[in-house]
Amino acid sequence: MSQRICFTLRVTPERLDEYIARHSPVWPEMLEEIAASGRRDYSIFHLVDGLLVGTYVTDDDEAAQAYLAQSEVAARWEESMAPFFVGLDGRPDQAAEIHPEVFHLETQLAAARGAS
């Protein structure tokens, strides 16, 4: 069963433009590592004042996290990105705050249609 993950991180507002530029594009080898970890439909959004919200889908988030934790490519990428973040202890990909899902349309539609 797929898991939909939502996380937040905060970038120093003064470095936001540089952060965005570093994602246009992300290193090709890092893109491949993200895909190899099992993450898909991955997006990061900027809300306000450096607040980032990211989402992705995976079949096993614990396995995806473990894969990226041991990846040399991910370690280099995260080391290069770490100076952008506010109040972060550790690698950004391992220290982001995860948020519980409250509502998902397709899940509720499927349940409602199955019940009728």
Secondary structure as GFF3:
##gff-version 3
##sequence-region A 1 116
A	DSSP	beta_strand	3	10	.	.	.	ID=ss1
A	DSSP	three_ten_helix	13	15	.	.	.	ID=ss2
A	DSSP	alpha_helix	16	22	.	.	.	ID=ss3
A	DSSP	alpha_helix	28	37	.	.	.	ID=ss4
A	DSSP	beta_strand	40	46	.	.	.	ID=ss5
A	DSSP	beta_strand	51	58	.	.	.	ID=ss6
A	DSSP	alpha_helix	61	70	.	.	.	ID=ss7
A	DSSP	alpha_helix	72	81	.	.	.	ID=ss8
A	DSSP	three_ten_helix	82	84	.	.	.	ID=ss9
A	DSSP	alpha_helix	92	95	.	.	.	ID=ss10
A	DSSP	beta_strand	97	99	.	.	.	ID=ss11
A	DSSP	alpha_helix	105	115	.	.	.	ID=ss12
###
